[in-house]
Amino acid sequence: MIQSSIIYERRKGRMKDQVQKEIDNIRPNLQADGGDVELIDVSEDGIVTVKLLGACHGCPMSQMTLKMGIERRLKSIIPEVKEVVSV
């Protein structure tokens, strides 16, 4: 039980590092329009939680940015990502 928990935490840590790296690559595009994104969490079932900041927060196009931009890119690079949601 403890061994599987350790393996899970390592796998989650690697995935979170990969997601953070890709978010860092996406960030300049958002910042160019006055927005930003912050990684909040990556769950064991592949749900990535982010927080949209700046001009992205409350923007009418934020859901399109989230799903067609951030989610699409993360899923294409990290197959374990199932969905990206915003808080």
Number of C-alpha atoms within 10 A of each C-alpha: 5 7 7 9 10 11 11 13 12 12 13 18 13 12 19 19 13 15 21 18 12 16 19 15 10 17 16 14 12 17 15 9 11 12 18 21 22 15 16 14 16 21 13 14 11 19 15 21 16 19 16 22 16 14 14 21 16 11 14 9 10 17 16 12 16 21 16 11 13 21 18 17 16 23 16 10 12 15 9 14 22 15 18 18 16 17 8
